[in-house]
Amino acid sequence: MSPWKAAQPGDPVTAIDTPALVLNLDAFERNLQRMMDAIQGHPVRLRAHAKSHKCPEIARRQVALGAVGICCQKVSEAAVFVEAGIHDVLVTNQVVGAHKLRHLANLARRARMGVLVDDAQQVADLAQAAREQGVCIDVYVEIDVGGKRCGVQPGASVAHLARQIANHASLRFAGLQCYHGPAQHRRTPAERIEAIASATDAARMSRDLILADGLAVERITGAGTGSFLLERDSGVFNEIQAGSYIFMDRDYGDNQPGPNDVPFEHALFVRTGVLSHTAPTRAVVDAGLKASATDSGMPTVWQRPELKYVKAADDHGVLEMPADTSLGLGDVLMLVPGHCDPTVNLYDELVCVRGERVEALWPVAARGALL
């Protein structure tokens, strides 16, 4: 943790130290509203994914606008949000291990908690942990709908696992998790349509088998920022788990928009300063790997297309540019991160700006919550 903050509320934007994680509040608030407008009048609800922001203040604003609750990826992450007053949390992950299961069951004393399974042993262990704490936990069967990560194959194995959940009094079969992660970043609309059509078919077929076994399927949840309109209109999904829509990053910006896609704005930036410029076509800024995640590629320089961020070291970012570019030591640039989620996890707080002033500092309270 830094011994001082990058800014204080009331400071002019020009006084923000670098590197800093900056949130443009006007763009952020427009993104919040555009998501709710997009699902209004449709039989779907929003369960916003908090792994994107790890910030209770943002979660509270999402719920205030109509989100039913949030998703988290880790039990410790969920604990931060429950402590902050979020009372409906789905851990969109498998939880394995006695310590984690005990913590999850304890959280279910204070909030409605959900979790995913893709194996019978997970069901048995969850049931025991919930029974020991005298709670009931919502359990979703995760289906591999194309992500090639977690999840059982669509079909009979899904129905079998749902029946096992329903046989435990300490568990509640809540529905199906059908998230297609790679589809969020398929570049063309046609590719995204094809991927989500396949995911929808898998969800529908599995749902129908469960219904034939006499169990209700209350919720089919999934979808992300890159595809949620397709799930919204599928007639199968009734909950979406978008997260990055509040910030948007360079990777999402590389998607080709469809004709009806919602125009979410870049709202999250890394403010960085030039610390070296020893060659006419190269400069170095103070935001490197420790300031902006590069797993999805390098950041871009906001509104400076002539500047190319080409390489990141621990604490340096290398820019290339034409020789006649005007750029001096101490000049400040704004970067659009390649991937917002891990970038946020690098910072203790968001510097929230409106116009030319810093309005607030919002703690990234679930930063590092990996257990």
N, C-alpha and C positions, 0 to 999 in steps of 0.2 A: 504494500500500500504506500502510495506517495505521501511524503511528510507535509505536503500542501496540495490544495485543490487547484484545478486548472482555471477556475473562475468562481465568482460568487454571484448570487442573484442581484440584479441591478447593474452589474458591470456592462459596459459596452461590448458588443461582439468582438470588436477589434482587440480587446484586452484578454481574450481567452488564450491561455498558454497552450503550447503544442507538445506532443500530440494530445488531442482530446476527442472524445466521442460526443458528437453534437447532434441533437434532435431538433429539426425545424418543426415547431409546434403547429403552425398553420397547416403545413402539408400533412403532418401526422393526423391532425383532427379531421381533415378532409378524407383521408384514407379510412379512418374509423367509420365515418358516416357513409361513405360509398359502399363499404361492405354491408352495412345494415340495410341500406337502400336496395342493394342487389338481391337480398333474400326476402325482403318484405313482400308479403302476399304469396309466398311459396311455402309448401309444406316441409320446410327444412329449418333447422335452428343452427346457430353458431356456437361451437365450443372452441374458443380461441386457443391457439397453441402458444403457451407461455415460454417454451424453450427458445423462442425467437428473441424474447426481451428480458426474461428473468427478473422482471421489475413489478413489484406489487402495485405501484401506482398505475401502471398501464393496465394491469389486469382489472383493477377496480373500475377504471374508465370503460373497459370493454364490457364488463358486466352491467354497469350503469346504462349503457346504450342498448342492452338487450341480449348479450351473450348469456347462455345458460350457465356457463362456468368455463373452466379452462382445461387444457391438457398439459401434462408434464411428461418428461421422459424418465425421471428418477424419483425415488421416494423422498430423498432429502430435498429435492427441488420442490416437490409437492408440499412438504412440511413448511417451507418458507411461506408459501401462499396461503395455507390453512391458518398459520399464525397471523397472517395479515388480514384475515377475514373472508377469504374465498371459500365458500362452503360446498362447492360441487367440483370435484377434481377427478379427472381420468388420467391414470398413469398409462400412457400409450406404449407400454413395454411389458415384457415378461419380468416378473420379480422372483428371483431365486436366492435362497439362503435364509437361514433362520433369523438373523438379525434384521434384515430388510423386511421380512414378512411380519415380524413383531412390530416394527415401526409403522408399517402400513396399517396393520390392525389397530394400533393405537390411534392413528389419524382418523380411522373410521368411527371413533368415539365422538369426534368433533365436527366431522364433515361427511358428506356423501362421497365415498371413494370408489373408484372403479379401476380395473386392472385387466391386462390381456393374458391369455393363455394360448399355447399351441401344443400342450403335452399333458397327458393324464397325471403325471407326477406333480406338475404345477398345481393342478386342481386339488389334489389330495393335500398338498402342503398348505395351500391357501385356506382350505376348509379347516384344517387343524388350527392354524394361527388365528383365524376369525373366531372359531369356537372357544379357544382359550381366553380370548378377550371379550367374549359375549357380544360380538358385533356381527353385522351382515355386510358383505362386500359385493358390489356389482362386478360381475365377471363377463368379459367379452371374448369370444373365440376369434383369434386373428386368422385371417385367410391370406395366403400368398396370392395376391391378384396380379402379380407381375413384377414386384419389387425385388424378388430373389433374395430376401433377407429373412425375417421371421415369418411364421404363419404356416398353418397346415394347408394342404392342397384342397381346392374346392371339392365339395361333394359329400359322400357318406361319412368321411372322417370328421367333418365339421359337425354334422348332426350327432354323431356318437359323442363327441366332446361336449356338446351342448347338453345332452342328456346326463352326462356325468356331473356337470355343474349343477343341474337342476335337482339331482339326487341328494345334495348336501343342504341341510337347513341353514347353515351359516353362510351360504353363498346364494346369490341371485343371478340367474342367467339373464343378462341385460341385452345381449344382441351380438352383432358382428362388427369387427374392425376390418375394414377393407381399404386400406390406404395404399395408393400406388405412388411411391416416392419418385421414381425416375420419370414418371409422366409429367411431373411438375416442370421439368426442364427439357422436355422435347421441344425443339425449336419451332416447328411449324404447327399451326392449328390442326392440320390433318393428322399429324402424328399423335397429338394429344387426344383428338377425337377417337382414333383407333384404339389407343391404350385404355382409355376410360370406358369405351364400349365393351372391351374384353373384361375389364374389372367388374362392370355392372352385370354382365352375363354370369360371371362367377358368383357374385353376391346373390343374384336372383335365384340361381339354381340351388345354392346352399340354403338359402332362406326357405325355399319351397320344401326341401327335404326335412327341415326342422319342423315346419308347420305340419307336414304329413305325420310327424311323430307325436303330434299333439302339444307341442310347446309354442308359446307365443314368442315372436321376435320383435321386441319393442323398438330396437334401435339398430340401424345400419349406418355406421359412422366411418368417416374417412375424408378424402378430398383435401386439397391444399390450395395455396394461392394461385398456382398455375393452371388449375383445372376445375375449380369449384363450381363454375357455371354449368359444366357438363354433369357433374353429380347432382347439382340443384335440379336440373331438368330431366334426370334419369328416370324418375318414377320409382326408384328403388332406395336410394340414399335419403335419409331424413335428418342427417346431422353432418356438418362440415367442420373441419379442423384447421382451417387456414391460420397461419401465423405471420408469415413474412409480409403480408399485405400492408401492415402498419408502417414498415420501414422501406421495403423494396431494396434490392441490391443490384450490383452490376450483372450478376448471373440471370436474375429474373428479367432485367432490362434487355438481355440478349434474345429473349423469346420474341418471335414474331406474333403480334397480337391478332386475334380473330376479330371479325367485324363487330361483335357485340361485347368484347372484353372490357372490363372495368378499367379506366385509366388511373390506376394507383400511381402515386408520385414517389420519387426518391425523397425520403425524409430524414434518412440517417447518413451522417457524414463523419469522416475522420479529418479533423482539422490538423494540418501539418505545416511545418515551416522549412524553408530552404536553409541548410546549414553548410553546404559546400557547392561551389560552382567553378571548378578548376579547368574545365574544358568547355568550349563554346557550345558543344552539342550534348553536354551531360551535366546534370545537377543531382544533388543528393538531398533528400528530405529526411526529417527525423521520425517518420512513421514506417517501420519495417514489419517483420513478422510478429513482433510483440504488440503491434498497434492495429493490424488489419490482417485477418485470415486470408490465406491465398489458396486454400484447398480447392476452390472453384475458379481459380484464376486470379490475376492481378486486379487491383482496383483501377478505376479510371479517374482522371482528374476532371472534376466537375467544371463544366463550361470553359474548358481549356483544351480543345481537341488537338492542338498542336503539341501538347505535352503527353508523352507516353510513359506510363509507369511500367518499366520493363523487368525489374529485378528487385527482390526483397532479401535483405539480410536481417539479423536479429533486430537491429535498431536503426537500420538505414533502408531507404527506398531510393532506387536509382531511376531517374527520369532521362529520357532522350527527347531531343527537340531540334528544330532547325537552328542553324548557327546564329541567325539574326533575331532569335527570340529574346524579348525583354524579360529578364528574370534576375533578381538580385538576392543577396544574402538577407535572410529574415523575411522575405516575401512569404505570405501565407496562402496555402492552397487548400481546397476541400476535395477529399477523395470519396468516391462512392465505393464502399467495400465490395469485394467479389462475392462474399457470403456473409450475410448479416448475423446469423446465429452465433458462430464461433467468434466473430469480431466483438459482439457485445460482451461475451464471456471474458474478454481481455481487460475490461474496465470495471472500476468500482462504482461509477455513476455516469449518468447521462447528463450532459450540459444542455438544458432545454432553452431554446432561444425563440423569441418572437420579434420580428422586425430587426432592430439594431441593438436589442438588449437581451441579456440573460434573464430569463424569467424564473427558473427553478433549477435545482439539482435533484435528480431522481436516483436513489440508490439502486444499483443492480444487485439486489439483496440475495438472489439465488446464484450469484456468480460462484463457480467452483463447487456447486452442490452436485456431486457426481455419484454419491452412494445410493 
